[in-house]
Amino acid sequence: MISAWRFSLLLLVPLLLGASAHAQEGQVVKLPAGIEYQRIARWDADQLNKILQVDTPAFAGITTAYSPARNAVRLYRVTYPSVVPERGNKPTVASGLLAIPEDSGTSFPMVSYQHGTVYGKQEVPSFPQQSPETQLMIAQFAGQGYVVVGADYFGLGTSSEPEGYMVKASHQQATYDMLIASRAVLDHLKLTTTKLFLAGWSQGGFVTMAMLEKLEQSGIKVDAAATASAPVDAFVALNGFLNFPRKNDASWVNSLFILTAFSFENYYGVPGLARSLIADAYYDVSRKAYTREPFNPADVATDLHKLIRADYFDPQFFAASAYGRLVAQTQAYRWIVKSPVRNYYGETDEAISVGLGQLAMTYQRAIGSGNMAVEAVSTGSTSHRGTFATAVPKWKSWFDGL
């Protein structure tokens, strides 16, 4: 459940603060408990429709019909206190985006969007000009009367932490606390939300499912959750790349091993973990890729047999290794799901196999409980980005009808 102090915070914010409900662009507004927000931009409907009609097709390589934006959107960067569970609840400060429709209404449905893998520290929701996927969510949802929120995750955005890529409890904490902080900001702006929806693509699909698990455990109602290309089980995904490579496997799957190895080393406290996985010739450039130091991407091997030490191509060795054991814990589907969920998957996705795309549904039904809460939905012969671009309007159509 929401802790007593947080519940009290949500009630007291409008009483404690008499600031204007509409902060000027660039002005930092401070709320109790260390929450701050800053208006960073206003995007009008024309700009949002350009995202839908021009920018997204260029990003995704596919043309999809979207509902045109009907209102402008105000964008805010929110910073908020959180803790790092894997480090004994070490205090930290994280950031995220809050996008609010600009119309006469005061109550809106909310979508919490969890972003996918990024290679720049600021290619995240609270720096939306650098995040094409966030732009699509703003244009399609906030431009149609939804509040959109999105955590940047630890180590990204304005966070001073090392990146915590696919570190489950930290992802859960960052998204949970961003939701609480966003509701405090909305309360201060004298706005309310009705329904709560979750959505995410790629890594963000994993984070969406992990967030759903935490919210259900906390007794917070989620009206529906939707994903696209979600790697709900990292062990399944990485094992497949090592031992059952497909002809269409993406060249960039090397980054998944690099980011998880260094993130797990930092967050789970396993010195030398990344070095035990990555071949000596590629260790330094891989470390630079993780820490966002300048490096030449061409220097990182795309052939996993060059990047990864040979022992890891033995399934038994991989499973028994320190890295493999941590990967095996990185799953977000093995609980009895209560909320309606749709996992969209592409049949020619170069990162997520059909089996992985269907895995959460298969698991829920295999339990024998008759649980039909999770449904896997094909987007056809779509690529990784194409699956996302195709799924987004389907998410909205589903959410609109609930």
N, C-alpha and C positions, 0 to 999 in steps of 0.2 A: 504494500500500500504506500501512498505518498506519505512521507514522514510528517510528523506534527508540525515541525518548524517550517517545512516547505508549504504546507497547507495554510499555515498562519501567514506566511509571506504573501501568498496569492490574495488573501483577504485584506492584508494591511497595505499593500502597495498603493492603491488609489487614495488611501487615507493619509499615508505618510508623505506623499509627494504631490505638490500642486503645480508641477511643471506643465507647460503647454503639451497638449495631446499630439501635436505634430511638430517634432523637432526639425529645425532647419538642417539642410544638408551639411554634413560635416560636424554638426554639434553632437557631443557625447553626453548622453543622459545617463545618470547613475541611479540605480535602484538599490534597495537593501540587499544584503548578502552577497555583494560583489558583482551583481549583474549590471552590465552596461549595454547600451545600444546606440547606434549611430546611423543616421540616414545617409546612404551612400549614392543613391541614384533614384531617378524616376524615369520609367520607360513607358512611352505612350503606346497606344494601340497600333499605330503604324509600324513602330519599331518591333513590336511583338509579332505582328503579322509577317514582317520580313524574316524573322527567325523561323517562322513556320513554313514559309513559302520558298525561301532562298537558302538560308544558312543551314538549316537542318538537313535538307536533301544533299547539300554539298558535304556535310559532315558524315552522314550515314550512307551515302551512295545509293539512296533509294528514295522514291517519291511516294509520300503517304498523304492521305487527306486528313487534315486537322480541323477542329472547330475554330473558326476565326476568333481572335481576341476581340472582346467587346468593351474592355475598359483598360485604363492605364494602371500601372502598378508602382507602388512605392517599395524600395528595397532598403533593408536595414542589415547592418552587421551587428550581431549580438556576441558579446564575450561573457563568459560565465564560469564560475568556479566548478571544479569537478575533482575527482580523485582517480588514481591509477590503481585498479584492484590488484594487478599482478605485482605491484611494488608496495604492498602493505597499505593500500589506500593513500599513497602519497598525494598531497594536494597539488592541483595544477589548475591552469586556466585555459579554456578552449574557446573556439569561435564557431560561428555558423551564420546562416542566412535566414532572415525573416522577410517574406514577400507578401505585401498586403494589397488587395484590390483597392483601387481608388474609385469608389462610388458612394452612394448615399447610405449603403447598408452598414450595420454595426455588428452583424453576426454572420459568420461564414463557416462552411466546412473546411477542415484542415487536412492537408497532405504533408506528411513527413517524408521527404525524399532523401534516400541514402545513395551517395554518389559512387561511381565506379573507380577503378584503378587510375591513378594519375601519375605523371612523371615530373610535374612541377609542383612546388610547395603551395602555390597559390592557384592551381587549376581546380578550385573547389567552390562550393556554393557561395561563400561570403565574398568571393572575388568573381562574380558571375560573368564579367566580361572575358574571363579566361577559361570559362567552363561551358562548352557547347551543350552538354547534357543538361546542365542547370538552366541554361537559356531556354531549352525546349520545355522543361517543366514549368518555368515561369510563364512562358507564352501560352502554353496549352491549359494550365490550371489557374494560375493567378490571374491571367488575362480573361478567365471565364468565371471569376468570382470565388475562387478558392484561396485561402491562406496557404502558402507553401513555406515550410521550414526545412532546413537541411544542415546537419552538423558537418564540420570540416574534418572531424576525427583528430585524435591526438597526433601531434607531429606535423600537421598540415594547417593551412590558414595562418593564423597569428600565433599558434602554439609553439612553445619553446622546447617541447619534448622531442625525442627522436621519433620517427614514424613508427606507429604500431600497426603495421599492415597485417590484416587477418588475425589480430589478437582479439579474441572473442569478447572477453569480459570488458576490455577497454572500449571496444566498439559499443557494447551495450551501455556502458556508463556514459560515454560521450553523447550518444543519441538520446538516452533517457533524460540526462540533465539539460540537454538542449531543448527538449520538449517542455520541461518545467520552466526553464528560463524564458522561452518564447511565450508561454502562457502568462508569465509575469509581465512581460513587455506589452502584450495585448491588453492585459488588465489595466495597465497604466495608460494605454491609449484609449481606454473605455470601449474596447472591442471584445467580443466573445466568439467562441467557436461552437459549432454544433457537433458534427460527426468528426471522427478521427480515422484517417486512412494512412496506410504505410505503402511506400513504393520504393523500388531500387533496382538498379541495373548492374550486372556483372558482380564485382566485389560488393557493390551496394545491395545486390540481391541477397548475398550472404548476410550482410549487416542488417537488412530488413527483417530477415527471418530470425536473427539473433535478437534484435530489438523486440520483435513480437513475442518471443519467448519470455523476455524480461518483463514486458508490460503485462502479459497474462499472469505471470507469477506475482506481479505487484497489484493485481486486481484492477488495472486500468483498462477500460473497454476500448477495443479496436474494432471498428465497424467492418473493415476489410483490409487485406494486405495483398499487394501484387508485386511480382518480380519479373525481370527479364534476364535470361542467361545467368541464372544464379548458381554459383558453385557451392551448393549447400553442404558438401562434404569435400574438404580440401584433400583428404587422403585418396578419395576416388579420383579427383581431378589430376593430382600430381602423379599418382601411380600410372594413370593412363598415358600421360605424356612420356613417362620413362619406359614403360614396358609394352604398351600397345599404341604406339604412335600412329596417327592417321595421316593420310596424304595431305589433308587440308589443315593440319595443325598450324596455328599461327606462329610466325617467327618470333613474336614477342612473348611467348610463354616463358622464355628464359628469365624475364623480369619477375615472374611469379616465384621462382625459386630464390632469386636474389633478395627480393623484398621480404619474403617470409623468413629466410635464414637470418638476416640481420635483425629484423624486428623481433623474432623469437629470442635471439641471443640477448637483446637489450631488455625486453620486457619480462622474460622468464628467468633471466639471470643465469645464462649458460655460456660462460666465456669460451671463445673458440668455436662456437657452433657453426658460424658461417664458414670459417676456414676448413672445418671438417667436411663440408659439403662441396665447396667451390674449389676447382682446380687452381693450383698456385699461380699459373700464368694469367688467370682472370680475376684473382682475388682483389687486387688493388683497384682496378677499374670498376668492379662490382660494388666495392665499398663506396666509391665516389658516386656511383649511380644512386645508391641508397641514401647517402647523406646530402645529395643534390649539389655536390661539388662539380666544377666544370670537368667534363670528360667527353670523349668522342664515342658516340653510340656504336660506331662501326668497330670499335675495339672490343666490344662485348660479343662473345661467341653466340651465335644463334643455334648452332649444333649442340644439343644437350650433351652429347658424348664428349665434347670438348670442354664444356663449361662445368659439368658435374663429374665428380670423381667416380671412377669405374665401379667401385663397390656398390654404389647406390642403384645400379641397374640390376642387382640381385634383389628380388622382392623380399626375401627373408632378411637380408641385411638392412634394407630400407626400413622395414617394419620394426626391426629391433633397435635401430639407431636412435640416438637422442633426438635428432631432427624428426625422424619418422614418427616417434611416439608423440611428439608435440603436434605434428600434422594430424595424427589420428584423433586428437582431441578437438580439432578444429572443424566442428560440424554444427549445423543449425537446423535440425529437423527431427531429432530423436526425442520428442516429447509428444504428449497427446494434444494436438492443436485444437483449439476451440473456435478461433475466429475464422471466418471465410477467407481462403487463400487461393490465389491463382498464380501458378508459376508458368510464365510463358517461355518457350524455348524455340530455337530455330533448328531446322533439320539439316542445315549446312553451316552451322555456327562453327567457326574455326577454333573456339576455345572451350565450349561446353558441349559435350556429347549429348545425344538424345537421351541416353540412359540416365545421365546426371541431371538433365533437365526435368526428367520425370521422377526422380528419386524420392523426393519428399512425399509425393502422392503414393508411390509404390509402398513406401514404408508405412504410412498411415493405414493403408488398406491391408498390408501384410500382417499387421498386429492382430487382425481378426476382430477388432472392436467394432467394425462397421463404420469407422470414422470416415466420412466423405467430405470433411471440411476443406481438404487440400485437393485442388484440381490442376493437372498439368495441361497446358493449352499450346498447341503448335502454332507458330506464325508462318509456317511453310518453309520454303527453301531460302531462308534468310541468313545473312552473315551475322557476326557478333553485333556490329553496330546496327545492321538492318533489323535484327530482332528487337532491339530497343526502340528504334524509330517506329516500327510497326506496332509494338505493344502499347506505347503510350496512349494513343487515342482509344485503344480497347480498354485500358485501365480507366480512362475518364468515363467512357460510356457505362462501364460497370459501376463505378462509384456514383455516377449521376443517378442511377436507378435504385440505389440502396437508401 
